Amino acid sequence: MGPEQQLRMMFDSVRVYATVIYIGFVVLALICALW
């Protein structure tokens, strides 16, 4: 239970946010292209 675990958890949360934003932009681009 040290800084390594905290960094790993922080990067996991950052990766989750980045993935959600990326998927959101992909879906938005598909909607705009197919509208």
N, C-alpha and C positions, 0 to 999 in steps of 0.2 A: 504494500500500500504506500507507494512513493510517487515521485514526480513522473516516472515512466507510465504508470497506470493512468494518471491524470491526463498526460499528453495524449495517450492512446484514446481515452474517452473523448477528449476535445476534438481530435482529428476525426473520430467516428461521427460525431455530431455535425462537424463541418462538412464531411462527405455526404451525409444525409441531406443537409440543406442544399448543397451544390447539385446533388442528383435530382432532388425535387424541382429545383429551378430549371435545370436542363430539360427534364421531361416536360415541364410546363411550357417552355419555349418551343419544343418540338411539336407538341400538340397544338399550340397557337399557330405555328407556321402551317401545319397541315390544315387547320380550319380555314385560315386565310387563303390557302391555295385552292381548296376544294369548295369554297363558299359560292 
